Amino acid sequence: MAQRAAADQLGISERTLLRWRTAGFLKLGVHYRRKFPAPNSPLLYQLELCERAMIQACARDARTLELVGA
């Protein structure tokens, strides 16, 4: 699913998807991939896996959330 549609389905902004990718909550090749191999190619998301990652992130202790990817 395309980025804008995925954000709408998850009830979040496209910017939040970017933050989750940057923070390491969403992994390339697992939660999302490029439509084509080019670096500027649009991102496609696996909605069910993104939703699971979102639920797991919300269930974590707030004191440890900033340690993801460290």
C-alpha positions as CSV (number, residue, x, y, z in Angstrom):
1,M,0.0,0.0,0.0
2,A,1.3,3.5,-0.9
3,Q,2.5,5.8,1.9
4,R,-0.4,8.2,1.9
5,A,-3.0,5.4,1.9
6,A,-1.1,3.5,4.6
7,A,-1.0,6.6,6.8
8,D,-4.7,7.1,6.3
9,Q,-5.5,3.5,7.1
10,L,-3.3,3.5,10.2
11,G,-4.8,6.9,11.3
12,I,-1.5,8.7,11.4
13,S,0.4,11.2,9.3
14,E,3.0,10.5,6.6
15,R,5.4,12.4,8.8
16,T,4.8,9.8,11.6
17,L,5.6,7.0,9.2
18,L,8.9,8.8,8.5
19,R,9.6,9.1,12.2
20,W,8.9,5.5,12.8
21,R,11.2,4.5,9.9
22,T,13.9,6.8,11.3
23,A,13.5,5.4,14.9
24,G,13.7,1.9,13.7
25,F,10.1,0.8,14.5
26,L,9.5,0.1,10.8
27,K,12.2,-2.0,9.0
28,L,13.0,-1.9,5.3
29,G,12.1,-5.2,3.7
30,V,9.8,-6.1,6.5
31,H,7.3,-3.3,7.0
32,Y,8.0,-1.4,3.8
33,R,9.9,-1.6,0.5
34,R,10.6,0.6,-2.5
35,K,8.3,0.1,-5.5
36,F,11.3,0.1,-7.8
37,P,15.0,-0.2,-6.9
38,A,15.7,3.5,-7.5
39,P,16.4,5.5,-4.3
40,N,13.6,8.0,-5.1
41,S,11.0,5.3,-5.8
42,P,7.8,5.5,-3.8
43,L,7.5,3.4,-0.6
44,L,5.0,0.6,-0.3
45,Y,3.9,-0.6,3.2
46,Q,2.8,-3.9,4.6
47,L,-0.2,-2.6,6.5
48,E,-0.7,-5.6,8.9
49,L,2.9,-5.6,9.9
50,C,3.0,-1.9,10.4
51,E,-0.1,-2.1,12.6
52,R,1.5,-4.9,14.7
53,A,4.7,-2.7,15.1
54,M,2.5,0.2,16.1
55,I,0.7,-1.9,18.8
56,Q,4.0,-3.2,20.1
57,A,5.5,0.3,20.3
58,C,2.4,1.6,22.2
59,A,2.6,-1.3,24.6
60,R,6.3,-0.6,25.5
61,D,7.4,1.2,28.6
62,A,7.7,4.9,27.7
63,R,11.1,5.1,29.5
64,T,12.6,2.7,27.0
65,L,11.0,4.0,23.7
66,E,13.9,6.3,23.1
67,L,16.4,3.5,23.3
68,V,15.1,1.8,20.1
69,G,17.8,1.6,17.5
70,A,20.5,2.7,20.0
